[in-house]
């Protein structure tokens, strides 16, 4: 009788351990650290202003992480008039050389957006 009871307790203990491990793995898979990093969803042009006419400063590579500094409403593009001032890895559109780009990009080009203040 005691041996059957011990077997059941051991089985429940193994199931509980497996369940806890499964829950920890599921949590790790669904919340990776990089999920909160803002990045571009495609090759993104960066401009000197959110208002038209704009001067092209450079392009930020698709999938590149960016630092969002502030936002401003301006000209309509990509279905929104919200623009973010961002910094990220890209290229100079005139020379084609790799460059660190700082400029305004359409809000619909940034995924995993974080809260930032309005630009002065």
N, C-alpha and C positions, 0 to 999 in steps of 0.2 A: 504494500500500500504506500509506504513512504517513497519507494523508488519511482512509482508512477507520478506521485506528487512532485518529486524533484525533477523528473523529466519535463513535466508541464511547466514548472517554474523556469527551467533552463530554456525551453522553447520560447516562452513569453519574453524572457530576457534577451534572447537573440533577435526576436522580432522587434523589440523595442529599440535595440541598438541599431538594427538595420533601418528602421524608420527614422531615427534621429540622424543617421548618416545621410539618408536620402533627402531629408528636409534641408540639411546643411548644404548638400550639393545643389539642390534646386535653388536655394537662395543665392549661392555663389554664381550660378549660371544666369539667373535672371537679373542680377544687379552687378555687372562688371564695373570696375572703377572708371573705365573710359567712357561709359554710357553718358556721363554728365558733362563730358568735354564738348564744348561747341565746336562744330566743324562745318565746312562747306559741303553741300550735296552735289555739286558739279563745279566745273571750271567757272569761276566767278569773277566778273570784272569789278574793279574797285575804282571809285571816282573821288575827285577832290571835294565834292559837294553833293548833298542829297537833292539839290534843286537843279532844274534844267536851265540853261545848257550846262553840261558837266564835262570836265576834262578827265580822260582816262588816265589813271595813275599806274595801274598794273593789273595783273590777273592773279588770283589766288587759286592754287591747285585744288581739284576736286578731292574731297575727303581729308583735306589738310586741317589740322586743329587750328583754331583762331582764338585770339583774345578779344573778347567784346569789351569795349571801353564805354560807349554810351549810345543813345539812340536819338533820332530826330525824324520828324515827319517832313516829307518833301514831295518830289515828283512821283507820279504813279508808275510803277514798273512791276512786272511779275504778279499783278493782282493785288498789290499793296502800296501804300505810300509811306510805310515805315522803313527807315534805313538805320543800319548799325554802323558805327565807326569801329572797325576791327583791324587787327594786326595779324599777319600770318605769312607763311612761306608761299612765294609765287615767282613771278617773272616780270621783267620790264617789257612792255608791249612794243617798244620801239627798237630796243637792241636785242631782245630775245634772251637776255642774260637772266640767270637766277637772281632773285631779289627778295628782300623782306618788305612786304607791301603793307602800307597803312592807308586806309581810305574807307569811304562809305560803300556798303554793299546792301542790296535789297534784302529785307528781312526774310523773304521766302527762300533765299539761298543759304540760310544758316539753320542747321538742325541742332537739337539739344541746346536750345537757347537758355541763357541764364539771365537773371534780372540785373539790369544796369540802369544807371540814372540817365536823365535826359541830358543831351549835349548842351553846353553853354552857348 
